[in-house]
Amino acid sequence: MANLLWLGKALARVEIHTLTVSGTWVAGDTISLSIPTLTTGKTIVLTIGTNVSLAAVCAAIVAAWNSESDSLGTGYTVTERGINVPEFAEITASAASPVVTLTHKTAGVPFTVAVTKTTAGSGDIVAATATAATGPNHWDDATNWDGGTVPANGDSAYLASSKVPVKYGLAQTAVTLALLQADMSYETDIGLPPVNEGGDEYIEYRPRKLAIKATALVLGRGDGSGGQWRLDNSTAQTTAIIENSGNSSEDNLPAIQWVGTHASNALTVRGQASFGAAVLPTEVATIATLTVEGEATVVTGLGVTLSGAVTVLGSGVLTAYSALAGSLTLRGAGVAVVNGTGAVAQLTAHDQSAVFYNSTGTLGGATVLNGDSVLSFDGDPRPKTVSSAIDIFGSPRAAVLDGFKVVNSGGSLILDWNGVAPDVSGIGTDCRITRAATA
C-alpha cells in the first residue's frame, strides 16, 4: 500500500451553483433559499409579486440575494436580504433567465444551498452544482498528494513540512488508513474552527473534522510548532500515540480535538501535548485505555466512555467530565480533575500525585493513597459518595481534604491509616474520630 505525503498544491477553483426557474408562477407563491447550519439552517423567503415572468422571478432572486436596497419588483417581498446574512453574503448571485447563478467569492471554498417553493401554479426551481470547488486545502484532490492519488484503504498518509491547511473534502469515513501521521513540522490546521471568520462571523456549517478511519494514529513527532488538529477516527479500532502538539488557537479548546467510537481504542498522550476527546457538545468517543505522560494535558468530554485503565504519569494532567468505568491510577506528580456527575470505579494515587474530585458520581472500589498523594473533595460543594474506606499507606503526608464535609453527608468518612500516624487536618472541624483496626 502507498505512503502518501501531503503537498497542498492544487489550483483553487470557484464553486458555482445554478437555480433553474421554470413553469408558471402566481402572485403570492414563495421561494425559500436556505444554507444549512448546525441546527435547521438560515432561510430567506421570497414572495412572488405581480410580474410573474421567469425573467422577473430571476431578477428578484438576484436582488434579494445581493442587495440591501435594489427593487425586487412590484408586489415582491423578502423576509431578509442575503447581504445581511453572513453565509449568503460570501456568495454572489447573477441571472440569465431562466437560470440564476450562485458563485462563491473565494476560490476553493465549497458551499451548500437548498431551495424549496410553494406555488398555486406550476412554478418550479431546481438547484444544481455546476462546478464543485477544489484547491490546495482539499484532502480529496489527488493533486495535493505526492503520489498523485487520494489516500485509500491500507495507505499511510503523512502531513509534515507544510503550512498548507487541510480544510475541505473531510468526509472520508469510507477509508481506513494503515497510518495517519501529522508531525510538528506540519505547522498549520486540520479541519475548520467552530466560527467562520472569513467575513462577518457565523457558526461554521461545513464539516469541521477530518473524518477518516486509521488503525494507527501518530501525532506531534519531531520539531515545529504544529497546529490546530481536528480528527474523527469514526468506528475504526485506533491505537494513537500523541507525542506533542502546538498551542491551541481556540479559546477553551485543546490543540488536538479527537473523536473515535471503537470499544478498543487505546491512546497514549505525552510530551507537552494538548489533547481533547469529544470536547464539543453532542460529540461521543470511546477509549479502552488512556495513558497521560510527561507534561501533557488531556480533557475528556461528557460524551466519552472511559471503559478501562486510565493512567496519569509524570506531570500529566487529566480533566475528566465523564465517568471512569475502569481504574484511575496516578504516579509522579500527575493530576486528575474529575468533574460533573461521572463515577470512578477505582482510584489509586502514588508519589506526589493529586486528585481533585469535583463529581457527584460515586467513588467506588478500594481507594488507595500512597506517598505524598492528595485526594481533595474541597473544590465542589455538592454531596459525594465514597463507597468504602480510603486506605492511606507509607507517609503521613498523604492527605484527604474534605473541609466542607461533602463526603457521605450524614454518614461517615472512613480513613484507614496503614503503618502511619493519622493526620486529620484536612477533614474539617467538629468531627468524631473513633479508633479501630484498619479493614
ZAVEX-676795 format. One record per atom (N, C-alpha, C): residue in one letter; x, y, z. Coordinates in steps of 0.1 Angstrom, whole numbers, plus 5000, padded with zeros to 4 digits. Layout:
AXYZ/...
//
This chain:
M500849885000/M500050005000/M500950135000/A500350244995/A501150364993/A501450445005/N502650505005/N502950605015/N502750745008/L501850825013/L501550955006/L501751075015/L502451175009/L502851295016/L501951405011/W501351485020/W500551605017/W501451715011/L501051765000/L501751874993/L500852004993/G499551984991/G498752104991/G499052204979/K499052154967/K499452234956/K498452244945/A497252194947/A496152204936/A495752354934/L495452384922/L494952524919/L493552534924/A493252654930/A491952684935/A490952704924/R489752644926/R488652654916/R487452704923/V486752804917/V485552864924/V484352764923/E483552754934/E482352674933/E481252764928/I480452694919/I479352764912/I478052674913/H476952724918/H475652654918/H474752734908/T473752654903/T472752714895/T471352694901/L470452784899/L469052774902/L468252794889/T467652684885/T466852694872/T465452714875/V464852824870/V463452854872/V462652814860/S461452764863/S460652714852/S459152724856/G458252694846/G456852684849/G456152814850/T454952814855/T454152924856/T453952964871/W454353084874/W454353134888/W453153224890/V452653234902/V451453304905/V451853404917/A451253524916/A451553614927/A451153554941/G452053564950/G451853504963/G452653374965/D453153314954/D453953204955/D455253234963/T455953144969/T457153164976/T458353084971/I459553134973/I460753064971/I461653074983/S462052964989/S462852965001/S464252924998/L465253005001/L466652974998/L467352955011/S467952845013/S468552805026/S469952765025/I470752805035/I472052755037/I472052685051/P472452555052/P472352485064/P473252535075/T472852525088/T473652545099/T473752425107/L474252425119/L474352315128/L472952265133/T471952355132/T470652315136/T469752305124/T468952405120/T467952395110/T468352475097/G469252565098/G469652645086/G469152785087/K469752865078/K469253005076/K468553025063/T467453085063/T466553085051/T466053225049/I466053265036/I465353385032/I464253345023/V463053405025/V461853365017/V461453475009/L461353454995/L460953554986/L459553524982/T458653624983/T457253614979/T457153674965/I456553604956/I456353654942/I455353764941/G455753864933/G454853984931/G453953974918/T453654084912/T452654084901/T453254044888/N454554074886/N455154034873/N455753894876/V455153794869/V455453654872/V456253594861/S456853674852/S457653614842/S458953554848/L459553454840/L460753394846/L461853494848/A461953584839/A462953684840/A462753774852/A461553804855/A461253884867/A461553804880/V461253684880/V461453594892/V463053584894/C463753564883/C465253554884/C465853684889/A465353794884/A465853924888/A465553954903/A464453914907/A464053934921/A464953854931/I465253724926/I466153644934/I467553714936/V468053764924/V469353824924/V469353954934/A468354034932/A468254154941/A468154114955/A467354014958/A467153974972/A468453914978/W469253854970/W470453794974/W471553894976/N471753984966/N472954064965/N472854204972/S471654254972/S471554404976/S470654424988/E470954534995/E470154575006/E469054665001/S469154724989/S468254834985/S467654814971/D468254734963/D467654714949/D466254674949/S465454724940/S464054694939/S463854544936/L462954484942/L462654344939/L461554334928/G460854434926/G459754434917/G458354454924/T457354504917/T456154534923/T455454414929/G455154424942/G454454324949/G455454214955/Y456654214951/Y457654124957/Y458054164971/T458254064980/T458854094993/T459753984996/V460654015006/V461653905011/V461753925026/T461953815033/T462053815047/T463353875052/E464353865044/E465653925048/E466553925035/R467354025034/R468254045023/R469453955025/G469953885015/G471053795017/G472353865021/I472553995017/I473754065020/I473854085035/N472754075043/N472754085057/N472953955065/V473053845057/V473253715063/V474653665059/P475553655069/P476953625065/P477153505056/E476453395058/E476553285050/E476153305035/F475253395033/F474753435020/F475753535014/A476253635022/A476953745018/A478353705011/E478853585014/E480053545008/E479853484994/I478653484989/I478253424976/I477553534968/T477853544955/T477253644946/T476253574937/A475153644934/A474153594925/A474053674912/S473853604901/S473653674888/S472653594880/A472053654870/A470953594863/A471053604848/A470753494841/A470553494827/A469353404825/S468153464826/S466853394826/S466853274816/P466453164821/P465753134834/P466753074844/V468053114844/V468953054853/V469553164862/V469553134875/V470353224885/V471653144888/T472753214887/T474053154890/T474553204904/L474953114913/L475553154926/L476953124925/T477853214928/T479253204927/T479953244940/H480753154946/H481353194959/H482453294956/K482653394964/K483553504962/K485053454964/T485253344970/T486653294973/T486853164966/A487853154957/A488053024950/A488552924961/G488052804959/G488452684967/G487452664979/V486552744981/V485652734993/V484352674988/P483952554993/P482652494990/P481552564997/F480252544992/F479152595000/F477952504996/T476852525004/T475652445002/T474452535002/V473652514992/V472352594991/V471252494988/A470152504995/A468952434993/A467852524989/V466852474981/V465752564976/V464452484976/T463452544981/T462052494981/T461152604976/K459952564972/K458952654967/K457552614971/T456652714972/T455252684973/T454552754961/T453752694954/T453152754942/T451752714940/A450952814935/A449552774932/A449452744917/G450552764910/G450652724896/G451552604894/S452452614883/S453352504881/S454752554882/G454952664889/G456352714891/G457252614898/D458452614893/D459452524899/D460852594899/I461752544908/I463052594908/I463952484913/V465052454906/V465852334908/V467352384910/A467952344921/A469352374924/A470252264919/A471452304914/A472452204910/A473752264912/T474752184914/T476152224915/T476752224901/A477052334895/A477652344882/A479152314882/T479852374892/T481252354894/T481652334909/A482152224912/A482552204926/A483852264929/A483952324941/A485252384945/A486352274947/T487552314944/T488752234949/T489852334950/G491052284954/G492152374957/G493152314966/P494152394970/P495252344978/P494852294992/N493552324997/N493152295010/N492252175010/H492052104999/H491151994998/H491851854999/W491551785010/W492151655012/W491851565000/D490651574994/D490251484983/D490651514969/D491551604968/D492151644954/D493451564953/A493551474943/A494751394941/A496051484939/T495851604933/T496951684930/T497651724943/N496951724954/N497551764967/N498451654974/W498651544967/W499451434973/W500551394964/D501651364970/D502951344962/D502751214953/G501951124956/G501751004948/G500651034937/G500051144937/G499051174926/G497751104929/T497551054941/T496250984944/T495851024958/V494551024960/V494051054974/V494250924982/P494650944995/P494850825003/P493550735003/A493850605002/A492850505001/A493050395012/N492150295012/N492350185022/N493750125022/G494250115034/G495550055036/G496750145034/D496550265029/D497650365027/D498050425040/S499250485040/S499750565051/S499850715046/A499150805053/A499150945050/A499951025059/Y500851115054/Y501751185062/Y501551335060/L501451415070/L501451565069/L502651615077/A503551675069/A504851725075/A505451825066/S506251915072/S507052015065/S506152095055/S504952145061/S504052215053/S503352315061/K502852425055/K502052525061/K500752545053/V500352445046/V499052445038/V498052365045/P497052425051/P496052355059/P495152265051/V494652165058/V493552075052/V492252125058/K491352185049/K490152245053/K488852175048/Y488952115036/Y487752075029/Y487951925024/G486851875019/G486951735015/G487251635026/L486651675038/L487051605050/L486251475053/A485151455045/A484351335048/A484951215041/Q485751135048/Q486551025043/Q486350895051/T485150885057/T484950765066/T484850635058/A484750635045/A484850505038/A486250455037/V487250535041/V488650495040/V489150455054/T489950345054/T490650305066/T492150305063/L492850405068/L494350415066/L495050315076/A496250265071/A497050195080/A497650285090/L497950415086/L498650515095/L498250655090/L497850735100/L497750875098/L498750945107/Q499651015101/Q500751085109/Q500851235105/A500751315116/A500951455114/A502151495124/D503251545118/D504351585126/D504251735130/M505151765140/M505151905144/M505552005133/S506251955123/S506652035112/S505452065103/Y504352005105/Y503052045098/Y502452155106/E502952275103/E502652395111/E501452475107/T500352405107/T499052465103/T497952375107/D496752405103/D495552345108/D495052225100/I494352135107/I493552025100/I492052055105/G491152065095/G489752095098/G489552245099/L488352275104/L487852415105/L487452445119/P487652575123/P487252625136/P485752635137/P485252645149/P483752645151/P483152775146/V483952875145/V483453005140/V484153045127/N483453075116/N484053115104/N484253265105/E485453305103/E485853445104/E486253505091/G485853445080/G486253495067/G485753635063/G484553665069/G483953795067/G483253835080/D481953855079/D481153865092/D481153725098/E481353715110/E481453585117/E480053505116/Y480153375115/Y479053285116/Y479553155121/I478653075127/I478952935131/I479152855119/E480352785118/E480752705107/E479752595104/Y479252585092/Y478252475089/Y478952365081/R480152385076/R480752275068/R481452175078/P481752055073/P482351955082/P483652015088/R483851995101/R484952055108/R486051965111/K485851835112/K486951745115/K487251655102/L488551625101/L488951525091/L488451385096/A487351335089/A486751215094/A487251095085/I488251025091/I488850915083/I489350815093/K489150685090/K489550575099/K491050555098/A491650515109/A493050495108/A493350385119/T494050285115/T494450185125/T495550235135/A496450315130/A497450385138/A497350535136/L497450605147/L497450755146/L498650805154/V499550875147/V500750935153/V500751085151/L500751155162/L500751305161/L501851365169/G502351475163/G503251565171/G504751515172/R505251435163/R506651395164/R507551505158/G508751515163/G509751605157/G509651745162/D510251835154/D510351975158/D509352055149/G508952165155/G508052255148/G506952305157/S506052395152/S505052455161/S503652385160/G503552285151/G502252215150/G501152305146/G499952265149/G498752345145/G497552305153/Q496352345149/Q495152315155/Q494552195147/W494552075153/W494251955145/W492951895150/R492051865141/R490651815144/R490451685137/L490251575144/L490251445138/L489151365143/D488551285134/D487551185137/D487851055131/N488250955140/N488650825135/N487450725134/S486250785136/S484950705133/S484950575141/T484650465134/T484450335141/T485650245141/A486750295135/A487950215134/A488550195148/Q489150075150/Q489950055162/Q491250125160/T491550225168/T492750305167/T493650295178/T494950275175/T496050295185/T496650425183/A496550525192/A497050655190/A498250695199/I499250755193/I500350805201/I500450955198/I500251035208/I500351175206/I501551225214/E502651255206/E503951295212/E503951435217/N503251525210/N503351665213/N502251735205/S502151865207/S501151945199/S501652095200/G500952165191/G501152315192/G500252375202/N500352505203/N499452575213/N498052595206/S497052585214/S495752595209/S495452745204/S494752755193/S494352885188/S492952915190/E492252815197/E490852835200/E490652845215/D489952945220/D489752965234/D489052845240/N489652795251/N489052695260/N488952555253/L489652535242/L489652415235/L491152365233/P491352235234/P492752185232/P493252195217/A494552185216/A495152205202/A494752085193/I494651965199/I494251845192/I492851805197/Q491851795188/Q490551755192/Q490151635184/W489851525191/W489751395186/W488451325190/V487851245181/V486751155184/V486951025177/G486450915183/G486550785178/G485750695187/T484950605181/T483950525189/T484250375190/H485350325185/H485650185187/H485850155202/A485350035206/A485450005220/A486849975225/S487749955216/S489149915220/S490150025216/N489750145214/N490750245212/N491750265224/A492950275220/A494050295230/A494850415227/L494950505237/L495650635235/L496750655245/T497850705240/T498950755248/T499250895245/V499250985254/V499451135252/V500651175261/R501651235254/R502851265262/R503451395258/G504651425262/G505251545259/G504551665265/Q504351775257/Q503551885261/Q502251895253/A501751785249/A500551775241/A499351835248/S498551905240/S497251955245/S496251875237/F495451785243/F494651685236/F493251685243/G492251675235/G490851655240/G490051555232/A489351475239/A488451375233/A486951415235/A486251425224/A484851465224/A484551585233/V485251695230/V485151805239/V484051905236/L483351885224/L482351965220/L480951905223/P479951985225/P478551925228/P478151835217/T477551725221/T476951615213/T478051525207/E479351545209/E480351455205/E480451335214/V480751225208/V480951105216/V482251035212/A482850965222/A484150885219/A484250775230/T484950675226/T485250565235/T486750535235/I487250525248/I488650495250/I488750375260/A489450275255/A489550155263/A490750175273/T491850225269/T492950265277/T493550395274/L493850475284/L494350605282/L495550625292/T496750665286/T497850705294/T498250845291/V498450925302/V498851065301/V500251075307/E501251125299/E502651125304/E503251265302/G504451275308/G505151395306/G504451515312/E504351625303/E503551745308/E502351755299/A501851655294/A500651655286/A499351695294/T498451765287/T497151795293/T496051735284/V495151655291/V494151585284/V492751615290/V491851645281/V490451665286/V489551565279/T488751495287/T487751405281/T486351465284/G485551485273/G484251555275/G483151465280/L481951515281/L480851445287/L480451325279/G480751325266/G480351215258/G481351105257/V482451105265/V483451005264/V483150885273/T483350765268/T483250645276/T484750595279/L485150605291/L486450555295/L486250425302/S486450315294/S486050185298/S487050105306/G488350145304/G489350055310/G490350145319/A491650105318/A492650165327/A492950305322/V492950395331/V493450535329/V494650555338/T495750605332/T496950625340/T497550765337/V497850835348/V498450965347/V499850965353/L500850995345/L502250985350/L502951115349/G504151125354/G504951245353/G504251365359/S504151475350/S503451595354/S502251605345/G501751495340/G500551505332/G499251545340/V498351605332/V497151645338/V495951595330/L495051525337/L493751475331/L492651555337/T491751615329/T490551665333/T489351585327/A488651515335/A487551425330/A486251485334/Y485351495324/Y483951525326/Y483051405324/S483651295323/S482951165320/S483351065331/A482550965332/A482750855342/A484050775338/L484650725348/L485850635346/L485350495351/A484950415341/A484450285344/A485450185349/G486750205345/G487850125349/G488650185361/S489950165361/S490750215371/S491450345367/L491650435378/L492350555376/L493650545385/T494750555379/T496050535387/T496950655384/L497550715394/L498350835392/L499750805399/R500850845392/R502150835397/R502950965394/G504050985401/G504851105399/G504051225405/A504051335397/A503351455401/A502051465392/G501551355388/G500351365379/G499151415386/V498251485379/V497051545384/V495851495377/A494751465384/A493451425378/A492351515384/V491551575375/V490451655380/V489251585374/V488351545383/V487151465379/V485951565382/N485251605371/N484251695372/N482851635368/G481851705370/G480451665365/G479751575375/T479351465369/T478551365376/T479051215374/G480151205367/G480651065365/G481251005377/A481150875377/A481750795388/A483150745385/V483850715395/V485250655393/V485150515400/A485550415392/A485350275397/A486450235407/Q487650285405/Q488850255414/Q489850365412/L490350415424/L491350515424/L492550475432/T493750485426/T495050465433/T495950575430/A496450645440/A497350755438/A498650735445/H499850765438/H501150745444/H501950875444/D503050865450/D504050975449/D503551115453/Q503751215445/Q503251345447/Q501951375439/S501251275435/S500151305426/S498951365434/A497951415427/A496851485433/A495551455425/V494451435432/V493151415426/V492251515432/F491551585423/F490551685427/F489151625423/Y488451585432/Y487151505430/Y486051605430/N485651655419/N484551755418/N483351705412/S483151575413/S481951505407/S481051455418/T479751445414/T478751385423/T478651235421/G479451185411/G479451035409/G480150965420/T479750845423/T480350765434/T481850735431/L482650755441/L484050705441/L483950565447/G484150465438/G483950325442/G485250255444/G485150125446/G486350045448/G487050065461/A488250025462/A489050045474/A490150155471/T489750285475/T490650395472/T491950385480/V493050405473/V494350395479/V495250515477/L495750575488/L496750685487/L498050635492/N499150655484/N500450625488/N501350755487/G502450745494/G503450855493/G502850985498/D503051095490/D502551225494/D501351265486/S500651165481/S499451195473/S498351265481/V497551335473/V496451415479/V495151385471/L494051365479/L492751345474/L491851455480/S491451545471/S490651665476/S489251665471/F488351685481/F486951705478/F486451845479/D487451935482/D487152075486/D486752165474/G486852115462/G486652205450/G485152215446/D484352135452/D482952125448/D482052105460/P481052185462/P480252175475/P479152075474/R478952005463/R477851915462/R478151785470/P477151715475/P477351595483/P478051485474/K478851405480/K479551295473/K479551165481/T479551055473/T479550925480/T480950855477/V481550815488/V482750725487/V482250595493/S482350485485/S481650365488/S482450285499/S483750305501/S484450225511/S485550315517/A486250255527/A487250325534/A488350365524/I488950475527/I490150525519/I491350475527/D492250395520/D493450345526/D494650435523/I495350475534/I496550565533/I497750485537/F498750475529/F499950395531/F501150485530/G502150455538/G503550485535/G504050625539/S503150725542/S503550855545/S502450935552/P502851005563/P501851085570/P501451205561/R502151235551/R501851345542/R500751325532/A500451195530/A499251165521/A498051225528/A497151295520/A496151365527/A494751355520/V493751355527/V492351365522/V491851495527/L491251575518/L490751705521/L489251705519/D488551725530/D487051735529/D486651835540/G487151955539/G486852065548/G485452105549/F484652075538/F483252115538/F482351995541/K482951885544/K482151765548/K481151725538/V481551715525/V480651675515/V480551525512/V481551455518/V481651315515/V480651235525/N479851155519/N478951075527/N478151155537/S477551265532/S476851365541/S475851295549/G475951315562/G475051245572/G475551115576/G476651065570/G477250935573/G478650955577/S479550855574/S480850855579/S481850865568/L482950935570/L484150935561/L485150845568/I485450735562/I486350635569/I487750645562/L488750675570/L490150675566/L490950565573/D491550485566/D492450375572/D493850415570/W494550455581/W496050485581/W496750345583/N497550305573/N498250185574/N499750205576/G500250185588/G501650195590/G502150345592/V501150435593/V501550575595/V500550635605/A501050745612/A500150805622/A499150895615/P497950905620/P496850975613/P497051125613/D496651185602/D496651335600/D495251365596/V494451435604/V493051465601/V492851615599/S493951685596/S493851835595/S493051875583/G492751785573/G492051835562/G490551795561/I490051735572/I488651685571/I487651775578/G488051895582/G487151985588/G487051985603/T486252075608/T486052085623/T484852005628/D484751995641/D483551935647/D483351785642/C484451715643/C484451575638/C484651475650/R484151355649/R484351255658/R485351155652/I486451125659/I487351025654/I487250905663/T486950785658/T486850665665/T487950565661/R488850525671/R489950445668/R489450295666/A489950235656/A489650095653/A490750035644/A490749905643/A491749845635/A491349875620/T492449885612/T492149905597/T491549775591/A490749805581/A490049685575/A490949615566/
//
